[in-house]
Amino acid sequence: MEILIASFFCLTPNAITYEVLIGTPIVLLSGLFGNPAFLKPLINIAQWVIPMTTPIAYLTGSKSSFYWPAYICSLLIWISLITLLVKKINQLARKKGELNLI
């Protein structure tokens, strides 16, 4: 996940501003700070998109939200996004000759 997010941060001079806007919801929905009752439905959906959710559930002993197929699916989504978007970003950077693309 960080490879994809970091690649976008290299393209903009306002990266520090965007890091908080992207990172906070990801950490909250991954269940790192616990799983409050009102977040349970969102975490059940987020486990299909955020790969950190399943390992955090395993480490905290939360067996109710521990689901391997969701983990594998989220990994495949992020790996495909990383390969496609980083290739495109590299092509744009080579074409323009600098990293300030945005």
C-alpha positions as CSV (number, residue, x, y, z in Angstrom):
1,M,0.0,0.0,0.0
2,E,2.8,2.4,0.9
3,I,4.5,1.9,-2.5
4,L,1.4,3.2,-4.3
5,I,0.8,6.0,-1.9
6,A,4.4,7.1,-1.8
7,S,4.6,7.2,-5.6
8,F,1.8,9.8,-5.6
9,F,3.5,11.7,-2.9
10,C,6.6,12.0,-5.1
11,L,4.5,13.7,-7.7
12,T,3.2,16.6,-5.7
13,P,4.8,19.3,-3.5
14,N,1.9,19.1,-1.0
15,A,2.6,15.5,-0.1
16,I,2.5,16.1,3.7
17,T,-1.0,17.5,3.5
18,Y,-2.3,14.5,1.6
19,E,-0.6,11.9,3.8
20,V,-2.9,12.6,6.8
21,L,-6.0,12.6,4.6
22,I,-5.2,9.1,3.2
23,G,-3.4,7.4,6.1
24,T,-5.9,8.2,8.9
25,P,-8.9,6.4,7.4
26,I,-6.8,3.4,6.3
27,V,-5.4,2.9,9.8
28,L,-8.8,3.4,11.4
29,L,-10.6,1.0,9.1
30,S,-7.8,-1.6,9.5
31,G,-8.8,-2.1,13.1
32,L,-5.5,-1.0,14.6
33,F,-7.1,1.0,17.3
34,G,-9.7,-1.6,18.1
35,N,-13.0,-2.5,16.6
36,P,-15.8,-0.4,18.0
37,A,-19.3,-1.7,17.4
38,F,-20.2,1.1,15.0
39,L,-17.2,0.3,12.8
40,K,-17.8,-3.4,12.5
41,P,-19.8,-3.2,9.2
42,L,-17.2,-0.9,7.7
43,I,-14.3,-3.1,8.8
44,N,-16.1,-6.1,7.3
45,I,-16.1,-4.3,3.9
46,A,-12.7,-2.8,4.4
47,Q,-11.1,-6.2,4.8
48,W,-11.7,-6.8,1.1
49,V,-9.8,-3.6,0.2
50,I,-7.2,-2.9,3.0
51,P,-4.7,-5.8,3.3
52,M,-3.7,-4.8,6.9
53,T,-7.1,-5.7,8.3
54,T,-6.6,-9.5,8.3
55,P,-3.1,-9.5,9.9
56,I,-4.2,-7.0,12.6
57,A,-7.3,-9.1,13.4
58,Y,-5.0,-12.2,13.7
59,L,-2.6,-10.4,16.0
60,T,-5.3,-9.0,18.2
61,G,-7.1,-12.3,18.4
62,S,-10.3,-11.0,16.9
63,K,-11.5,-14.2,15.1
64,S,-14.8,-12.7,14.0
65,S,-13.1,-10.4,11.4
66,F,-10.3,-12.8,10.5
67,Y,-11.0,-13.9,6.9
68,W,-8.2,-15.2,4.6
69,P,-10.0,-14.9,1.2
70,A,-10.6,-11.2,1.8
71,Y,-6.9,-10.8,2.6
72,I,-5.8,-12.5,-0.6
73,C,-8.3,-10.5,-2.6
74,S,-7.1,-7.2,-1.1
75,L,-3.5,-8.1,-1.8
76,L,-4.3,-8.9,-5.4
77,I,-6.1,-5.6,-5.8
78,W,-3.2,-3.6,-4.4
79,I,-0.5,-5.5,-6.3
80,S,-2.4,-4.9,-9.6
81,L,-2.9,-1.2,-8.7
82,I,0.7,-0.8,-7.8
83,T,2.0,-2.3,-11.0
84,L,-0.4,-0.4,-13.3
85,L,-0.2,3.0,-11.7
86,V,3.6,3.0,-11.0
87,K,4.3,2.1,-14.6
88,K,2.1,4.9,-15.7
89,I,3.7,7.4,-13.3
90,N,7.2,6.3,-14.5
91,Q,6.2,6.8,-18.1
92,L,4.9,10.3,-17.4
93,A,8.0,11.2,-15.4
94,R,10.2,10.0,-18.3
95,K,8.2,11.9,-20.8
96,K,8.2,15.1,-18.9
97,G,11.6,14.7,-17.4
98,E,10.7,15.7,-13.9
99,L,8.7,14.4,-10.9
100,N,6.5,17.5,-10.4
101,L,3.7,16.2,-12.6
102,I,0.7,17.2,-10.5
